[in-house]
């Protein structure tokens, strides 16, 4: 058995693991990064980039299908093999290759390959031949798709976000299990590329949106295009010569049985931390089995162990993983004196059509306190020109200061308005400060101006109402 002694051991070479390595490497040579499986981040290999490559192809197909509205008669044919070949080519030669080129520059003495697990506090076993003794650990081992046992009879036809991009051709039909970001993005893209697509939900909600009005509107809009069963559960599955059969019970008790060429299970991901034997490292767990992590330091329990990225079950997003890897590294280097980091405002975008975005504090987080809500449909002049007027925007303000606290958006190109709002929230800007910015006509940004004008009018009404109440109480 070979033994390696280092100050820092990093488990995982994804976005957060690489970020932690780059931070620590500037300070010391006593570091090793352990990777189980191929290099290349989740984002580049099976997440953000390949999904957007598929969505872009679907957008072109949809533009052809809807061009007659603009007086342009068009037609086209989707070649599934070419779509997927192009996706893999761009993914592998551009996005994954860029990541691999960085990994190749890391000295060989700083890299180990194999599955790591704790065998005692302060010690990892990698594979069956190497023990790594380290003073501090950064766990950035990522996550994997969650697959319920109910799909075991049809596993030969099951794909996940980790495997769907490896298909040689588009399937003739597909069942999409889930209504989260992966399910909705890929489900809509496959539908627009000509795949007969059915989406099966559980809760009946688009869970990123928290305002009930926004949830209902999102589901209504997407249901006009997609075949969605929003609430219920898969009762059983089986396979025969026709394909994978799914029996689904709707929340009203109705049972629906359909057969599919493929089944995309996109009902969430689970942290790979359960494969590390963390209990042998002395890590404490809650009653539900979840590990205790301080989001300001990424420290886990009272041990010199820091958890970052998708392994945290927090926000499985590239920019969050990027931040968390560096926060974990900084606090590992500062151990035992943690330095809490100021986290950025939350920002999440669904690249569906219409897009879904949430920024800062959500309606659910704010609903028990006084807020003013600026609200408008997605009907700026530019959206009318695009023929993309479905959706709604809500902006949440502090009623006393006018500071923007958060927002939920559902609409075409919402990603751009979301980033402007994220900038405003990051800097604690008020409605008036944002409204002082020039807005060109016609642009989608006019909608942000208009919803803030709506919010300003409601702020003024709130102030007048409060003054009247105060006068009445004084009298």
N, C-alpha and C positions, 0 to 999 in steps of 0.2 A: 504494500500500500504506500503510495507516494503521499507526502505531506507538504503543503504549501502554507507559509505563514505570511500574512499581510495585515495591514492596518484596516483596509476597507475591502469588503466583498460586495459586489453589485450583482444581484440575480436578475438577469434580463437585459437584453440589448435593444430594446425598443426605444421609443421617443424619450421616455422618462429615464431609462437606464443610461442611454447615451448622453443625455443631458447631465445626469449625475456624474458620469465618468469625466466629461469635459471639465466640469467644475473642480473635481477632486484632483485630476491629473495636473492641474496648474500648481498644486501645493505639494504633491508627493508622488513618488514612484511606487509606493507600497499599496497597490490597488490591483484587483483582478475583477473582470467582468465575465459572468458565466451565462452562456446562452444555450437553451435547449431547443433544438430545431433550427430551421434556416434563418439566416439574418434577413433583415428587411422589416421595417416597422409594420404594425397592424394597419396604420393609415395608408402606407404605400402599397402594401401587398394585398390586403383583403378588405380595406375600409374606405377611407375618404376618396382616394384617387380612382381606383377601379369603379367604384359606384358612380362617381361623377362622369367618368368616361361612358358608362352605360346610359346614364341619364341624358347626356348630350346627344347620343345617337337617337334616343327615344324622342328628344325634343325636335330633331330634324324630321323624324317620321311624322310626328304630330303636326308640325307646321305644314307638311304636304297635305295631310288629311283635312286641315281646317283653312287652307288658303283661299278657298272659294268665297269666303266671307269678304275678302278684300278684292274680289274680282279677278283673282288669279287662279286659273284652272291648272291644277298640277296633279301628277300621279307618280307613284314610285313603288319599288319592291324592296322589302327588307330581306337582306341576305344574312341570316343569323350567323353563319360561319364567319363571314367577313366582319360582322359587328364584333364578335368575340375575339377573332384574330387580332383585329386592330386594337381592341381593349388591352389584350395581353401584351401586345408589342409595345404600346405606349407605356403601360405599367412597368414592364420589365426593363425596357431599354432606357427609360427616362426616370421614373420615380424611384423604383427599387434600385436601379443602377446607381443613382446618386447617393442613396443610403449606403450601398455596398462599398462605394469608393471611399466613403468616410471610414467605414469599419476596417477596410484593408490598410489604412494608414495607422491604425492602432497597433502598437508593438505586440508581437506574438506572446510575450511574457505576461501581457495584461489580459489575455483572453483564454477562457476554457470553454469547451463544448461538452454538454451532457446535462442530464437532469440532476438538479441539486435538491438536497433535503437536509434538514437539520438532524444531527444525531445526538447533540447535546448543546447546552448554551455555549456560544462562541465557536461552534464547529459545524461545518457543512461537509457532506459527502457528495461528490460529483461523480455520477455513474457508480461504478463499483471499484474504482482504482485510485481515486484522489480524495484526500481529506484537506479541507481548507480551514485553517484556523484564522479567525479575523477578530479584530477588536470591535468593529462596527459593521453593520450590514444595511444595505439598501435593497429592499425587495421591490422589484419592478417587473414582476413575472407575467403581467398581462392577464388576459381573460380568454375564455372560449365560449362558443355558443352553448346555450342550455337546450337540451333535447329531452323532452318528457318520455317516460317509458311507453306511453301510449303509441308512439311512433315506431317502436321496435319491429312490429310485423312488416313495415314498409321501408326499412332502412336502406334497402337497395335503391330506392327512388328518392331518398331524402337528400337535399342539399342545404347548406347553411351559407352565411355570408363568407365563411372561410373556404367554401368549395364551389359556390355557384359560378364564379368567374372562370373556372376550369372546364366548364361544359364546352364540348366541341361545337354544339349547335343549340339554338334556342329550342326549348321543348314546345310541343303543340299545346299543352295546357299545364297549369301549375296552381297548386294551392299554396297560399301564403299564410303562415300561422303567426299572428301577432299584428299589433297596430302601432308599434313604436316606429322610430325613425328608419330603421333598416327595412322593416316590413313595408312601410308606405312608400319609401323612395324606390325600392327595387320592384315592388308590386306594380306601381304606376308605370315605371319604365318598361317592364316586361309587357304589360298590357298595351302600351303604345307601340311596342315593337311587334305586335300581332299575336302575342301569346294569350290564349284564353285563360284569364286570371281570376281567381276567387280569393278574397281576403277574409280570414276568420279571426275575429277579435274575442276578447274575454270580458272586459269591463264595460264596453260600449262607449268608451271615451278615447279621444286623442289626448293622451296623458300629459304631454308637454304643456299644452294649454291648460290653464287652471280655472279661468273664468267660465262658468257654465254656458254663457251665451256664445263665447268663442268656441268652446268644445262642440256645441250643437251645430254651429254654422260650418265649422271645419268638416264635420262628419256629413252634413247635408251636401256640401259642395263636392266632396270627394265621391260620395255615393251616386251623384249624377253621372259620373264617368265610370266608376269601378263597381264591380259586384262585391259588396261588403256585407258580411254577417257580423255585426259589431259586438254582440254580447251573447255569450254562451260558452260551451266547452266541447272539445273533441271527445266523444265517448269511446270510440274504437276505430281501429284501422285494420285493413287487410289488403293483400295483394293477390291478383290473379293475372291472367293473360291480357286483360284490358288495361291494367295499370294499378295505381294505388287508390284504394277506396277509403273515403273518410266519412264517418257518421258523426254528425255534429248536432248537438242539442241546443237550440236557441233558448234564450232566457225565458221566452213565453211557453216553453215546453215542446215546441215543434221540432221534429227531427228531420234533418236534411242529409241525404246520402248522395255523394258525387264521386266520380272517378277522375284521376289526374295522371298525366305523364310523369310529373315531378312534384315533390312537396318541398317548399322552402320553409324551413323552421327558423323563424326570426322572432322568437318570443323572449328575447333577452340573452344576456351573457352572464357567466359566473366567473368569479376570480380564480385564477390558478393557484392561489395561495393555499388551497386545501391540499395541494400535492407536496407541500414543503415540510410537513410534520412540524409545524410551528410550535405545537405544544411541548416538543422536546427542547425548544429554545427558551422555555419559560415565559411564553407570551400568554397574557390573560385574555379570556374570551368572555363575552356577555352571555346572558341566559339564552339568547337566540343563536349563539354560536358565532356572532360577528366579532371581529377584532376591534379593539379600541384604538382609534387613530386620532391624533390631534391635527385638524386641518391646517393650523397655523405653523406647525413644526414638522408634520408628517411622522412624528414619533409614535411608535406602537408600544403601548403599555409602559412599563418602567424599565424596559431593556434598551440597549443601544441598537435598536432595530427601527428602521424608518421605511415606510411603505408609500409607494408613489405610482401614479398612472392608473391604468384600468384595474390593477390589482386592488385598489381601494374601494371599489364599488361606489365611488362618489359621482363624478361626472366624466364618463368615458369619451373625452374630447381631446383632440390633439393639443390645443393650446393649454388645457388644464394639465395634461401629462407633461408637457414641456415645463410648465411652472413647477409642478410638484417634484420633478426630478431634481431641479435646482434647489428647491426649498429643502428637500431631504438631504442633499449633499451638504448644503450650508450648515444644517443642524447636526449632521454627523461630524462635520469638522469642528463644530462648536461644542460638541458633547464634552461634559455633562451640562453645559449652560445653554439651553435652547434660546434661539432668537426668533420669536414669532414673526411670521411674514404677513404683510397686508395683502390679502388675496384680491384678485381683480373681480369686478362685477361679473356675475354669471352671464353667459351668452350662449345660446343654442339656436341653430338653424336647421330646419328640415328642408331639403332641396326637392320638395314635391312641387306640384303646380296646382293651386297656389302654394307659395312657400309659407312655412310656419316659423316664427321666431319668438323667443322670449329673452328678455334682457333685464338685468337687475333683479329686484324683488318682484315676485309673481303676485297675482291677485290673491292666491291662497295665503301667501305669507302676510299680506297687508289687510285682508278682509276684516280682521278684528280691531282695526284702528281706523281713525278718521283719515280718509283720503279723498281727493278729487279726481274724477276719471274723465279725461278728454277722450272722446270716441267719435269715429266717423267710418263710413264704408270706404272701401278702396276704390274711390272714383275720382281721382285727379284727372285733369285733362289729358295727361300723357297716358294714363291707364285706359281712358276712353279710346284714344288713338290706337292703342295696342289691342283693343277689344278684350281687356283683362280687368274687368271691374268687379270680380267676385272677391269677397273677403271683408275684413274689418281690422281697424287698428284701435287699440286702447293704450293710453298713456296714464300712469298713476303718479299723482303729485302729492307732496306734503301740503296740506291746506293752509298752513300758517306762513311757510317760507316760499312756496312755489317751486321748491326743488323737485326735480324729476327723480322718482324713486325706482320706477320700473316700467315695463311695457310688454304687451303681448300683441303679436301681429299675425295676420293671415291674409296674404295677398301676393300678387305678382311682383317679383324683385324686392321682396321684403328684406332680403339680406342687407341691402344697402342702407335702408332706413334704420335697420337694427344697429348697424355699426355707428351711424351718427348718434343714435340714442345712447349707445354704449360709451361713446366719447363724452357725451354730456353727463351721464351718470358717473363716470370715472372722475370727472372734475367737479362734481357737485353743482352742476349748473342749474339755474332756474329757467322757467319758461321764458321769461323776458330776455335772458341772455342768449338763449338759442334763437329766439325770434329776431334778434339783432343781426343774425347772419343773413347775407343776401341769398336769394333763391331764384334760379333762372327759370324762365317760362318758355315752353312747357317741360317740366321734369317731374319725375316721381317724387322728388323731395318737396314739391308743393304740398303733397299730402301731409307730410310732417309739419310743415308750417300751419296748415289749416287745422290739424287736430290740436296743435298747441294753442291756436287762437280760440278754439272751442274750450280748451282747458282753462285758458285765461279768463274767459267770460264766466265760467263756473266758479273760478276762484273769487272773482269779484262778487258774484251772488252769495257765495259762502261767507265772505267778509261782511257784506251788508246784513245778512241774516244773523250772524253772530253779534254784530253791533246792536241790532234791534233787540236780541235776547238779553244782552248785557244792560241795555237801557231799561227794559221791562223789569229786570231783576232789581236794578238800583231803585226804580220807582216804588 
